Amino acid sequence: MSKVKPYKNSALGKKEQVTKMFDNISSDYDGLNRVISFGIDIKWRKNVVKIINKSNPESILDIATGTGDLAINLSETNATKIVGLDISSGMLEIGKEKVKRKGLDSKIEMVLGDSEKLPFKNDTFDAITVAFGVRNFENLESGLKEIYRVLKPNGTFVILETSIPTKAPFKQGYNLYTKNIMPLIGKIFSKDRSAYQYLSESASVFPYGEALNNILRKIGFINVEDFPQTLGVATIYKSSK
């Protein structure tokens, strides 16, 4: 598994670096995300909600919830309990404000926590989601095992993550954009100049498609499927326990 980290000259481990990075960019994150993705990430999250909605879950855990976009979108389901968990207190504070403004306090709980040491009992949630978060796990398999542990039998697990287009000219255009333009936008508009370089680099080396499907199967997930989004620049992975 890749050991790409946000700060190359730091002695901190990946988990600590990722926490620091998201704390640093939390105030810029939502706006920059919309710019960098041209707003298409909104549609991808809606597609995740459609998949989750089909299983009619009562309880949902959204891991790496960040500022709560997906957790808020998931409030459109019939779930009575939604927990958004993140390791960055900076991101969570912004998420809590968004939840409060939308009057969703009674439905969505925002929790500070480590995705690789989930503070929940076995078989707790009917559905679990992670949007643009699994590539930030320090140990991918440890995080996936924890997700498997707290997911109920027959529960639904959905990942939304970046991937790389395989067909020309989209592959070449994607590489040009993510390696050159995206980090430049981040450097200009973000307080943390290393953050968007890391987000680009981590996306380029993270397993996607069948490679990630096979990791999910190794952990024990079944009914594993993947659905490329927007010419393959992102992929939704659906599986169950």
C-alpha positions in Angstrom: 0.0 0.0 0.0 1.2 3.5 -0.8 2.9 5.5 1.9 2.3 8.9 0.2 2.0 11.5 2.9 1.0 15.2 2.9 4.2 16.5 4.4 7.4 14.9 3.0 9.8 16.4 5.6 7.6 15.6 8.6 8.4 12.8 11.1 4.7 12.4 11.9 2.9 9.3 10.7 0.4 9.4 7.9 -2.6 9.5 10.2 -1.3 12.5 12.1 -0.3 14.3 8.9 -3.7 13.8 7.3 -5.4 15.1 10.5 -3.1 18.2 10.5 -3.7 18.7 6.7 -7.5 18.6 6.9 -7.5 20.9 10.0 -5.4 23.3 8.0 -7.6 23.4 4.9 -11.0 23.0 6.6 -12.0 26.6 6.0 -11.1 26.4 2.3 -12.2 22.8 1.6 -15.8 23.1 0.4 -15.2 26.0 -1.9 -12.0 24.5 -3.4 -13.6 21.1 -3.8 -16.4 22.6 -6.0 -13.9 24.5 -8.1 -11.5 21.5 -8.5 -14.2 19.0 -9.4 -16.2 21.5 -11.4 -19.1 20.7 -9.0 -19.5 17.1 -10.4 -18.8 15.7 -7.0 -22.3 16.8 -6.0 -23.8 14.4 -8.6 -21.5 11.5 -7.4 -22.7 11.9 -3.9 -26.3 11.9 -5.0 -25.6 8.6 -6.8 -24.3 7.2 -3.5 -27.5 8.2 -1.8 -29.6 6.4 -4.5 -27.7 3.2 -3.9 -28.0 3.4 -0.1 -31.7 4.3 -0.3 -32.4 1.0 -2.1 -31.5 -0.9 1.1 -33.8 1.3 3.2 -31.4 1.5 6.2 -32.4 2.8 9.6 -28.9 3.6 10.7 -26.0 4.9 8.6 -22.3 5.6 9.4 -20.5 8.1 7.1 -16.8 7.7 7.7 -14.3 10.5 6.8 -17.4 12.7 6.7 -15.3 15.9 6.6 -17.6 18.9 6.5 -20.6 16.6 6.3 -21.7 16.8 2.7 -22.6 13.2 2.3 -24.0 12.8 5.8 -26.4 15.7 4.9 -27.3 14.2 1.6 -28.0 10.9 3.3 -30.7 12.6 5.4 -32.9 12.3 2.3 -33.1 8.6 3.1 -35.5 7.1 5.7 -32.7 6.5 8.1 -33.5 7.7 11.7 -29.9 7.8 12.8 -26.9 9.1 10.8 -23.4 9.4 12.3 -20.7 11.4 10.5 -17.2 10.4 11.8 -14.0 12.2 11.0 -10.5 12.4 12.5 -10.2 16.2 11.8 -11.8 18.4 14.4 -11.5 21.4 12.1 -13.6 19.7 9.4 -16.1 18.5 11.9 -16.7 22.0 13.3 -17.7 23.2 9.9 -19.8 20.1 9.4 -21.6 20.7 12.7 -22.5 24.2 11.7 -23.9 23.0 8.3 -26.0 20.3 10.0 -27.3 22.9 12.5 -28.2 25.4 9.7 -30.2 22.8 7.9 -32.0 21.8 11.1 -30.7 18.2 11.0 -29.3 18.1 14.6 -31.8 15.5 15.7 -30.9 13.2 12.8 -27.2 13.6 12.2 -24.5 13.2 14.9 -21.0 14.4 14.1 -18.3 12.4 15.9 -14.6 12.8 16.3 -12.9 9.4 15.7 -10.4 7.2 14.0 -11.7 5.2 11.1 -9.2 2.4 11.9 -10.4 2.2 15.5 -14.2 2.8 15.3 -15.9 3.6 18.6 -18.9 1.3 17.9 -19.9 -2.2 18.8 -20.0 -5.1 16.3 -22.9 -5.1 13.8 -24.1 -1.6 14.6 -25.0 0.0 11.3 -27.3 -1.0 8.4 -25.2 1.0 5.9 -21.7 2.6 5.9 -20.3 5.1 3.4 -16.9 6.6 2.7 -16.5 9.4 0.2 -13.0 10.3 -0.8 -11.7 9.0 2.5 -10.3 5.4 2.1 -7.1 6.6 0.3 -6.3 8.6 3.4 -6.4 5.6 5.7 -3.0 4.9 7.2 -3.6 1.2 6.8 -6.4 0.5 4.2 -7.0 -3.1 5.3 -7.3 -2.2 9.0 -9.8 0.5 8.2 -11.9 -1.9 6.0 -11.8 -4.6 8.7 -13.2 -2.1 11.2 -15.9 -1.2 8.7 -16.8 -4.8 8.2 -16.9 -5.3 12.0 -19.4 -2.6 12.7 -21.6 -3.2 9.6 -24.6 -5.4 10.2 -25.0 -8.7 8.4 -26.6 -8.0 5.0 -25.7 -4.4 5.5 -24.6 -2.2 2.6 -21.1 -0.6 2.2 -20.5 2.1 -0.4 -17.2 3.8 -1.2 -16.9 6.8 -3.5 -13.3 7.4 -4.4 -11.1 8.9 -7.2 -9.9 6.6 -10.0 -8.0 7.0 -13.2 -9.7 7.0 -16.7 -8.3 4.2 -18.8 -9.2 5.4 -22.3 -7.4 8.1 -24.4 -7.6 11.0 -24.5 -9.4 11.2 -21.1 -6.5 9.4 -19.3 -4.0 12.0 -20.6 -6.2 14.9 -19.8 -6.8 13.6 -16.3 -3.1 13.2 -15.7 -2.4 16.7 -16.9 -5.1 18.2 -14.8 -4.4 16.3 -11.5 -0.6 16.5 -11.7 -0.3 20.2 -12.8 -3.5 22.2 -12.6 -5.2 20.9 -9.5 -2.1 21.4 -7.2 -1.6 24.8 -8.7 -5.2 25.8 -7.8 -4.6 24.5 -4.3 -1.4 26.4 -3.9 -3.0 29.7 -5.0 -6.2 29.5 -2.9 -5.3 27.3 0.1 -3.3 28.1 3.2 -1.7 24.7 3.0 0.5 24.5 -0.1 1.2 20.8 0.3 -2.4 19.6 0.8 -3.6 19.5 -2.8 -0.3 18.1 -4.0 -0.8 15.2 -1.6 -4.5 14.8 -2.7 -3.3 14.5 -6.3 -0.4 12.1 -5.6 -2.5 9.9 -3.3 -5.2 9.6 -5.9 -2.7 8.6 -8.6 -1.3 5.6 -6.7 -4.4 4.3 -4.9 -5.8 1.0 -6.1 -9.0 1.3 -8.1 -11.5 -0.8 -10.1 -10.9 -4.5 -9.8 -7.8 -4.0 -7.6 -9.9 -2.4 -4.9 -12.7 -4.9 -5.5 -10.3 -7.7 -4.7 -9.2 -6.0 -1.5 -12.8 -5.8 -0.4 -13.3 -9.5 -1.2 -10.2 -10.3 0.8 -11.6 -8.6 3.9 -14.8 -10.6 3.5 -17.2 -8.3 1.7 -19.5 -10.0 -0.8 -21.6 -8.9 -3.8 -18.8 -6.5 -4.7 -19.5 -4.2 -7.7 -18.0 -1.0 -9.1 -19.6 1.8 -11.0 -17.2 4.2 -12.8 -18.4 7.9 -12.7 -17.8 10.6 -15.3 -15.5 8.7 -17.7 -13.8 7.0 -14.8 -12.4 10.0 -12.8 -14.2 8.6 -9.8 -15.7 5.2 -9.0 -18.5 4.0 -6.7 -18.0 0.6 -5.0 -20.9 -1.3 -3.6 -20.6 -4.4 -1.4 -22.3 -6.1 1.5 -21.6 -8.3 4.6 
